[in-house]
Amino acid sequence: MKKINFLRIFKLDRIKKQVIVVVVLGIFIAANLLISMVSLRLDFSSGQAYTLSPATRKILHNLDNAVEIKFYVSSDLPTRLLPVKTEVTDFLNEFKKEGRGKISVKIIDPKKDTATLDQIKEIGIPELQFSQMEQNKYAVSTAYFGIGISYGSKNETIPQATDLDSLEYNLTAAIYKMAKKETVRVGYIGLDDLYSFKKILSQQFDVSPVDISSQSAETEIDTGYKTILLFDNGKNEYSQPEIDQLKKYLSKNGNIIFFVDGTWVLDNLQTGTAKHNLFSLIKDRGIEINEDLVLSSSAQIVNFGNETVQFYSPYPFWVKTNNFNTKAGYFSNINQLVFPWVSELMLKKSSQFTVIDLVKTNNKSWEQKDSFMLNPDAIPQPDQSSLKEFVIVAESQSKDKGTVVVIPSSRFIQERYLSQNADNLEFMLNIVNDLASGGALSGIRQRAVTFYPLPDLTENQKELYKYLNILLLPGLMAVVGGIRLFKKHDLGH
């Protein structure tokens, strides 16, 4: 086939080469200018960690008023914070782009303007202290790194914006809270050890305790509470009038999340009977709580030491799992949950309610019942035939009788039992948000690349991988060396 000559085809052979070079260069420059005007960003991270979540985009697209975001950041930041400043600035520009003209972003150095300094003191943005190594000694510097958000006459602040993982949720929650026409109320009963959860929840809801202690038959729970969280504290036995109040609230399309145990565990690792008296109420919704405790091969590492001796060990009674029913819609930003002392749930079919499982253990889990051995050094090993999956979170829905979610672990979101490598708070926030406000903020991801836990391996598989790691590379080198030696031997002959 003859070579194609574009110069002859387009009759360019008559034009001087200098002119052709100038035209091609002009086309190249024009193409680059056009491409630079198009904003294109590809996110190949796991779970789209650097892309705004659909929930965030929906809220930003439906704003009625303009939002002004001011990033108060010092220009003399410590060196290690400069990349964080770039990340935050890029993130805010994503918000501006999705706002479709309703979001403005300003970056301000408070140290250069006395009026601004007075203003940020009023809205609660502090001057932060940072220590760093300079010339072989520690130096302490101060800087501002906060965000102020204005929506009409309303204002919200993020005093310290250095936590990139939760920045999208915090900023979106602040905008959503200001944009809402009315504040949604969420209540809790039976426990107050919920500092972290209440702090997160109060960003978008009015959170307050609910008193059902009145013994009057006429007393009812205020239906202004869109969702109620009810906790077993191991001491209170809910009376029949109190249970009747809960039933009336559910009959008026209320929502309750139950954190109640099947078997109560004391601080000295002894067990007792669960006294909450809510078994029948929950069973009527098609969910039965077994009076047992579930154990799992996938277990959280727990510190059993004291002030002088630290002893860490996987504790099978603190079940760790990522076996989720993703069809439920509560798990888009959830990777792992931890359940301290949890019981099994049995689900019953019902013509009145739609009952589904939400979370299960892995298939290498077992149970203890009747006789309990909770000491980590004395837990008996299970028979292989007893290993299976257990349902440990379930939901019962009705169009006119509300929704019930049952978590048979009263310590699931208590402050002292929260695990840093579990998403318990995020999971509960998704459920409460979905029940109380139609899921406006559900699924907002933490902006971090997730490292997923390794799958469980049998002992034989572990041995196989160990010896492969030990022998594979030396074996390959021996084979290659043998082949080369064999070739040299053939050449010698």
C-alpha positions as CSV (number, residue, x, y, z in Angstrom):
1,M,0.0,0.0,0.0
2,K,1.4,3.4,-1.0
3,K,2.2,5.9,1.7
4,I,-0.5,8.5,2.3
5,N,0.8,12.0,1.6
6,F,-1.4,14.5,3.5
7,L,0.4,17.4,2.0
8,R,-0.8,16.4,-1.5
9,I,-4.3,15.4,-0.4
10,F,-4.9,18.8,1.2
11,K,-2.8,20.6,-1.4
12,L,-0.4,21.9,1.2
13,D,2.7,21.2,-0.9
14,R,2.4,24.7,-2.4
15,I,2.5,26.4,1.0
16,K,5.7,27.2,2.6
17,K,6.8,25.0,5.5
18,Q,7.1,28.1,7.8
19,V,3.4,28.9,7.3
20,I,2.4,25.3,8.0
21,V,4.5,25.3,11.3
22,V,2.8,28.6,12.4
23,V,-0.7,27.3,11.6
24,V,-0.1,24.0,13.5
25,L,1.3,25.9,16.4
26,G,-1.7,28.2,16.5
27,I,-4.1,25.2,16.4
28,F,-2.1,23.6,19.3
29,I,-2.3,26.7,21.4
30,A,-6.1,27.2,20.7
31,A,-6.8,23.5,21.6
32,N,-4.9,23.9,24.9
33,L,-6.9,27.0,25.8
34,L,-10.2,25.3,25.1
35,I,-9.2,22.2,27.1
36,S,-8.1,24.4,30.0
37,M,-11.5,26.0,30.2
38,V,-13.1,22.5,30.8
39,S,-12.9,21.4,34.4
40,L,-12.3,17.6,34.4
41,R,-11.4,15.6,37.5
42,L,-11.3,11.8,37.6
43,D,-11.6,10.0,41.0
44,F,-10.2,6.5,40.9
45,S,-10.0,6.0,44.7
46,S,-11.9,3.2,46.4
47,G,-15.5,4.2,47.1
48,Q,-15.0,7.6,45.3
49,A,-13.5,9.1,48.4
50,Y,-12.7,12.4,46.7
51,T,-16.0,13.0,45.0
52,L,-19.0,14.8,46.6
53,S,-21.6,12.3,47.7
54,P,-25.0,12.3,46.0
55,A,-26.7,13.5,49.2
56,T,-24.4,16.6,49.3
57,R,-25.0,17.4,45.7
58,K,-28.8,17.1,46.1
59,I,-28.7,19.5,49.1
60,L,-26.6,22.1,47.3
61,H,-28.7,21.9,44.1
62,N,-31.9,22.7,46.1
63,L,-30.7,25.8,48.1
64,D,-33.2,28.7,48.2
65,N,-30.7,31.3,49.4
66,A,-27.0,32.1,48.8
67,V,-24.4,30.4,51.0
68,E,-21.2,32.3,51.9
69,I,-18.3,30.1,53.0
70,K,-15.3,31.9,54.6
71,F,-12.1,29.8,55.1
72,Y,-10.2,31.6,57.9
73,V,-6.6,30.4,57.5
74,S,-3.3,32.0,58.5
75,S,-0.7,32.5,55.8
76,D,2.1,31.5,58.1
77,L,1.0,27.9,58.7
78,P,3.3,25.2,59.9
79,T,4.8,23.3,56.9
80,R,2.9,20.1,57.7
81,L,-0.4,22.0,57.4
82,L,0.2,23.4,53.9
83,P,-1.0,20.2,52.1
84,V,-4.1,20.2,54.3
85,K,-4.8,23.8,53.4
86,T,-4.6,22.8,49.7
87,E,-7.0,19.9,50.3
88,V,-9.5,22.1,52.1
89,T,-9.3,24.8,49.4
90,D,-9.9,22.2,46.6
91,F,-12.8,20.7,48.6
92,L,-14.5,24.1,49.1
93,N,-14.1,24.8,45.4
94,E,-16.0,21.5,44.7
95,F,-18.8,22.9,46.9
96,K,-18.8,26.2,44.9
97,K,-19.0,24.4,41.6
98,E,-21.9,22.2,42.8
99,G,-23.7,25.2,44.2
100,R,-24.4,26.5,40.7
101,G,-23.8,30.1,41.5
102,K,-25.4,30.0,45.0
103,I,-22.2,29.3,46.9
104,S,-19.3,31.8,47.3
105,V,-15.9,30.9,48.8
106,K,-13.5,33.4,50.4
107,I,-10.1,32.6,51.9
108,I,-9.1,35.1,54.6
109,D,-6.1,35.5,56.8
110,P,-7.4,36.9,60.1
111,K,-4.0,38.0,61.3
112,K,-3.9,40.6,58.5
113,D,-7.2,42.3,59.5
114,T,-8.1,43.5,63.0
115,A,-11.8,43.7,62.1
116,T,-11.8,40.0,61.0
117,L,-10.1,39.0,64.2
118,D,-12.9,40.5,66.2
119,Q,-15.5,38.9,64.0
120,I,-14.1,35.3,64.3
121,K,-13.9,35.7,68.1
122,E,-17.6,36.4,68.1
123,I,-18.5,33.3,66.0
124,G,-16.2,31.0,68.0
125,I,-13.2,30.2,65.7
126,P,-10.1,29.8,68.0
127,E,-6.5,30.4,67.4
128,L,-4.8,27.0,67.3
129,Q,-1.4,26.1,68.7
130,F,0.9,23.8,66.7
131,S,4.3,22.4,67.8
132,Q,7.0,21.4,65.3
133,M,10.7,20.7,65.1
134,E,12.7,23.6,63.9
135,Q,16.6,23.6,63.9
136,N,16.8,20.6,66.3
137,K,14.3,22.1,68.8
138,Y,10.6,22.3,69.3
139,A,8.9,25.5,68.3
140,V,5.3,26.5,69.1
141,S,3.3,28.6,66.6
142,T,-0.3,29.7,66.4
143,A,-2.6,29.8,63.4
144,Y,-6.2,30.0,62.4
145,F,-7.8,27.1,60.5
146,G,-11.6,27.3,60.7
147,I,-14.6,27.8,58.5
148,G,-17.6,30.2,58.9
149,I,-20.8,29.5,56.9
150,S,-23.6,32.1,56.4
151,Y,-27.1,31.4,55.0
152,G,-29.3,34.4,55.0
153,S,-29.4,35.6,58.6
154,K,-28.1,32.2,60.0
155,N,-24.5,31.3,60.8
156,E,-22.7,28.1,61.6
157,T,-19.0,27.5,62.2
158,I,-16.4,24.6,61.9
159,P,-13.9,25.8,64.5
160,Q,-11.1,23.5,63.3
161,A,-11.2,22.2,59.7
162,T,-8.1,20.0,59.9
163,D,-10.1,16.8,60.0
164,L,-10.5,16.1,56.2
165,D,-12.2,12.8,56.7
166,S,-15.4,14.3,58.2
167,L,-15.2,17.7,56.6
168,E,-17.8,17.0,53.9
169,Y,-20.4,15.7,56.4
170,N,-19.7,18.6,58.8
171,L,-20.0,21.3,56.1
172,T,-23.1,19.7,54.5
173,A,-24.8,19.2,57.8
174,A,-24.2,22.8,58.7
175,I,-25.7,24.0,55.4
176,Y,-28.6,21.6,55.7
177,K,-29.4,22.7,59.2
178,M,-29.5,26.3,58.2
179,A,-31.6,25.6,55.1
180,K,-34.3,23.6,56.8
181,K,-37.6,25.4,57.4
182,E,-38.0,23.7,60.8
183,T,-35.8,21.8,63.3
184,V,-36.4,18.1,63.5
185,R,-36.5,16.7,67.1
186,V,-34.9,13.5,68.2
187,G,-35.2,12.0,71.7
188,Y,-33.5,9.5,73.8
189,I,-34.6,7.4,76.8
190,G,-32.7,5.5,79.5
191,L,-29.1,6.7,79.1
192,D,-27.0,9.8,78.9
193,D,-23.5,8.4,78.1
194,L,-23.7,9.5,74.5
195,Y,-21.4,12.6,74.2
196,S,-19.9,11.8,70.8
197,F,-23.2,10.7,69.3
198,K,-25.2,13.7,70.6
199,K,-22.5,16.0,69.4
200,I,-22.8,14.7,65.8
201,L,-26.5,14.4,66.0
202,S,-27.1,17.9,67.2
203,Q,-25.5,19.3,64.0
204,Q,-28.8,18.7,62.3
205,F,-31.4,17.8,64.9
206,D,-32.7,19.1,68.2
207,V,-31.6,16.3,70.6
208,S,-33.2,16.0,74.1
209,P,-34.1,13.4,76.7
210,V,-37.7,12.0,76.8
211,D,-39.4,11.4,80.1
212,I,-41.8,8.5,80.2
213,S,-41.7,8.0,84.0
214,S,-45.2,9.2,84.6
215,Q,-47.6,6.5,85.6
216,S,-50.7,8.3,84.3
217,A,-52.6,6.4,81.6
218,E,-53.3,9.6,79.8
219,T,-49.6,10.5,79.4
220,E,-48.3,10.3,75.8
221,I,-45.0,10.9,74.1
222,D,-44.9,14.0,72.1
223,T,-45.2,13.0,68.4
224,G,-43.0,16.0,67.6
225,Y,-40.1,13.6,68.2
226,K,-39.5,12.0,64.8
227,T,-37.3,9.3,66.2
228,I,-36.5,8.0,69.7
229,L,-33.5,6.1,70.9
230,L,-34.2,3.8,73.8
231,F,-31.4,2.2,75.9
232,D,-31.3,-0.7,78.4
233,N,-29.1,0.5,81.3
234,G,-29.2,-2.8,83.2
235,K,-31.2,-1.3,86.1
236,N,-34.5,0.1,84.9
237,E,-37.5,-2.1,84.3
238,Y,-39.9,-0.3,82.1
239,S,-43.4,-0.4,83.7
240,Q,-46.6,-1.3,81.8
241,P,-47.7,2.4,81.6
242,E,-44.3,3.3,80.1
243,I,-44.6,0.5,77.6
244,D,-48.1,1.7,76.7
245,Q,-46.7,5.1,76.0
246,L,-44.2,3.5,73.6
247,K,-46.9,1.6,71.9
248,K,-49.1,4.7,71.5
249,Y,-46.1,6.6,70.0
250,L,-45.5,3.8,67.5
251,S,-49.2,3.6,66.6
252,K,-49.0,7.3,65.5
253,N,-46.2,6.5,63.0
254,G,-43.3,7.1,65.4
255,N,-39.9,5.5,65.1
256,I,-37.9,3.8,67.9
257,I,-34.4,2.4,67.8
258,F,-34.0,-0.1,70.7
259,F,-30.6,-0.8,72.2
260,V,-31.6,-3.6,74.5
261,D,-29.7,-6.7,75.7
262,G,-30.9,-10.3,75.6
263,T,-28.5,-11.1,78.5
264,W,-27.1,-8.3,80.7
265,V,-23.3,-8.3,81.3
266,L,-21.9,-6.8,84.5
267,D,-18.6,-4.9,84.7
268,N,-17.0,-7.9,86.4
269,L,-17.8,-10.1,83.4
270,Q,-20.6,-11.9,85.2
271,T,-24.0,-12.2,83.5
272,G,-27.5,-11.4,84.7
273,T,-31.1,-11.4,83.5
274,A,-32.0,-8.5,81.2
275,K,-34.6,-6.4,83.2
276,H,-35.8,-4.0,80.6
277,N,-39.2,-5.8,80.2
278,L,-39.3,-4.9,76.5
279,F,-39.1,-8.4,75.0
280,S,-42.9,-8.7,74.4
281,L,-43.2,-5.2,72.8
282,I,-40.4,-6.0,70.3
283,K,-41.7,-9.5,69.7
284,D,-45.1,-8.1,68.7
285,R,-43.2,-6.3,65.8
286,G,-41.9,-9.7,64.5
287,I,-38.4,-9.5,66.2
288,E,-37.5,-11.8,69.1
289,I,-34.4,-11.2,71.2
290,N,-32.7,-14.4,72.4
291,E,-31.4,-14.5,75.9
292,D,-27.9,-15.6,74.8
293,L,-24.6,-14.0,73.8
294,V,-23.0,-14.3,70.4
295,L,-19.3,-14.9,69.8
296,S,-17.3,-14.6,66.6
297,S,-14.0,-15.5,65.1
298,S,-13.9,-11.9,63.8
299,A,-13.4,-10.1,67.1
300,Q,-12.4,-6.7,68.3
301,I,-9.1,-6.4,70.2
302,V,-9.8,-5.4,73.7
303,N,-7.5,-4.1,76.5
304,F,-8.0,-6.3,79.6
305,G,-5.1,-4.7,81.5
306,N,-5.0,-2.1,84.3
307,E,-3.0,1.0,85.0
308,T,0.3,-0.9,85.3
309,V,-0.1,-3.9,82.9
310,Q,-1.6,-3.7,79.4
311,F,-3.0,-6.9,78.0
312,Y,-4.6,-6.8,74.5
313,S,-6.4,-9.7,73.0
314,P,-9.1,-10.4,70.4
315,Y,-12.3,-10.9,72.5
316,P,-14.9,-13.1,70.7
317,F,-17.8,-11.4,72.7
318,W,-17.0,-8.1,71.0
319,V,-18.2,-9.1,67.5
320,K,-16.7,-7.3,64.5
321,T,-18.6,-7.6,61.2
322,N,-19.1,-6.2,57.7
323,N,-21.9,-8.6,56.8
324,F,-24.5,-6.0,55.9
325,N,-27.8,-6.1,54.0
326,T,-26.8,-3.3,51.6
327,K,-30.3,-3.3,50.1
328,A,-31.5,-1.4,53.2
329,G,-29.6,1.8,52.2
330,Y,-27.9,2.5,55.5
331,F,-24.4,1.2,54.6
332,S,-23.1,3.4,51.8
333,N,-20.3,4.8,54.0
334,I,-20.0,1.9,56.5
335,N,-17.1,-0.5,56.4
336,Q,-17.2,-2.2,59.7
337,L,-19.2,-2.4,62.9
338,V,-18.3,-3.6,66.4
339,F,-20.9,-5.0,68.9
340,P,-19.9,-5.3,72.5
341,W,-21.8,-8.3,74.0
342,V,-24.6,-8.8,71.5
343,S,-27.5,-11.3,71.4
344,E,-29.1,-13.1,68.4
345,L,-32.4,-11.9,66.8
346,M,-35.0,-14.3,65.5
347,L,-37.3,-12.8,62.8
348,K,-40.9,-13.8,62.3
349,K,-43.0,-13.2,59.2
350,S,-45.9,-10.9,59.7
351,S,-48.8,-9.6,57.6
352,Q,-48.7,-6.3,59.5
353,F,-45.0,-5.5,59.3
354,T,-42.1,-5.8,56.9
355,V,-39.3,-7.4,58.9
356,I,-35.8,-7.6,57.5
357,D,-32.3,-8.3,58.8
358,L,-29.8,-5.5,58.6
359,V,-26.6,-6.9,60.0
360,K,-25.3,-10.4,60.5
361,T,-22.1,-11.9,61.9
362,N,-19.7,-13.9,59.7
363,N,-20.4,-17.6,59.2
364,K,-17.8,-18.6,61.9
365,S,-19.8,-17.4,64.9
366,W,-21.4,-19.3,67.7
367,E,-23.4,-18.6,70.9
368,Q,-23.4,-19.2,74.6
369,K,-26.7,-19.6,76.5
370,D,-27.8,-20.8,79.9
371,S,-24.2,-21.1,81.1
372,F,-21.8,-18.2,80.3
373,M,-18.0,-18.1,80.3
374,L,-16.9,-14.5,79.6
375,N,-13.4,-14.5,80.9
376,P,-11.1,-14.2,77.8
377,D,-8.8,-16.9,79.2
378,A,-11.5,-19.4,79.8
379,I,-13.8,-19.2,76.7
380,P,-14.3,-22.7,75.4
381,Q,-13.7,-23.4,71.7
382,P,-16.9,-24.1,69.7
383,D,-17.7,-27.3,67.7
384,Q,-17.4,-26.8,64.0
385,S,-21.0,-27.9,63.6
386,S,-22.2,-25.0,65.7
387,L,-20.6,-22.3,63.6
388,K,-23.1,-20.1,61.5
389,E,-24.3,-16.6,60.8
390,F,-26.4,-14.8,63.4
391,V,-28.7,-11.8,62.8
392,I,-27.7,-9.0,65.2
393,V,-29.6,-6.0,63.8
394,A,-33.1,-6.0,62.4
395,E,-35.8,-3.6,61.3
396,S,-39.6,-3.8,61.4
397,Q,-41.6,-1.3,59.2
398,S,-45.2,-0.4,58.9
399,K,-46.8,2.3,56.8
400,D,-49.0,3.6,59.6
401,K,-47.4,2.1,62.8
402,G,-43.9,3.5,62.4
403,T,-40.5,1.8,62.2
404,V,-38.6,-0.2,64.9
405,V,-34.9,-1.0,64.7
406,V,-33.5,-3.5,67.2
407,I,-29.8,-3.6,68.2
408,P,-29.4,-6.2,71.0
409,S,-26.2,-4.5,72.3
410,S,-27.0,-1.6,74.8
411,R,-23.4,-0.5,74.6
412,F,-23.3,-0.1,70.8
413,I,-22.8,3.7,70.8
414,Q,-21.9,4.3,74.5
415,E,-18.9,6.6,74.8
416,R,-16.6,4.2,76.7
417,Y,-17.2,1.3,74.2
418,L,-16.7,3.2,70.9
419,S,-14.0,1.7,68.7
420,Q,-11.8,3.9,66.5
421,N,-11.8,1.4,63.7
422,A,-15.5,0.9,63.6
423,D,-18.3,3.0,62.0
424,N,-20.9,2.6,64.8
425,L,-21.7,6.3,65.0
426,E,-21.9,6.8,61.2
427,F,-24.2,3.8,61.0
428,M,-26.6,5.1,63.6
429,L,-26.5,8.6,62.1
430,N,-27.6,7.1,58.8
431,I,-30.5,5.3,60.4
432,V,-31.6,8.3,62.5
433,N,-31.3,10.6,59.5
434,D,-33.3,8.3,57.3
435,L,-36.1,7.9,59.9
436,A,-36.2,11.5,61.0
437,S,-35.6,13.5,57.9
438,G,-36.1,11.3,54.9
439,G,-32.4,10.4,54.4
440,A,-31.2,13.9,53.5
441,L,-27.6,13.3,54.8
442,S,-27.5,9.5,54.5
443,G,-24.5,8.1,52.7
444,I,-22.1,11.1,52.9
445,R,-18.7,9.3,52.9
446,Q,-15.7,10.1,54.9
447,R,-13.2,11.6,52.5
448,A,-10.5,9.0,53.1
449,V,-9.2,6.0,51.2
450,T,-10.4,3.0,53.1
451,F,-8.2,0.1,54.1
452,Y,-10.4,-3.0,54.2
453,P,-9.8,-5.7,56.7
454,L,-8.3,-9.0,55.5
455,P,-10.7,-11.9,55.1
456,D,-10.7,-14.6,57.7
457,L,-8.4,-17.5,56.9
458,T,-8.4,-21.0,58.2
459,E,-5.2,-22.3,60.0
460,N,-4.3,-24.4,56.9
461,Q,-4.6,-21.4,54.6
462,K,-2.5,-19.3,57.0
463,E,0.2,-22.0,56.9
464,L,0.0,-22.2,53.1
465,Y,0.5,-18.5,52.7
466,K,3.4,-18.5,55.3
467,Y,5.4,-21.1,53.5
468,L,4.7,-19.6,50.1
469,N,6.1,-16.3,51.3
470,I,9.2,-18.1,52.7
471,L,9.9,-20.5,49.8
472,L,8.4,-18.9,46.6
473,L,11.2,-16.3,45.9
474,P,14.2,-18.6,46.7
475,G,12.5,-21.4,44.7
476,L,12.1,-19.1,41.6
477,M,15.7,-18.0,41.9
478,A,16.8,-21.7,42.1
479,V,14.8,-22.6,39.0
480,V,16.2,-19.6,37.0
481,G,19.8,-20.5,38.2
482,G,19.3,-24.1,37.2
483,I,18.0,-23.2,33.7
484,R,21.0,-20.9,33.1
485,L,23.5,-23.6,34.4
486,F,21.8,-26.2,32.2
487,K,22.2,-23.9,29.1
488,K,25.9,-23.3,29.9
489,H,26.4,-27.0,30.2
490,D,24.8,-27.6,26.7
491,L,27.0,-24.9,25.2
492,G,30.1,-26.5,26.7
493,H,29.3,-29.6,24.8
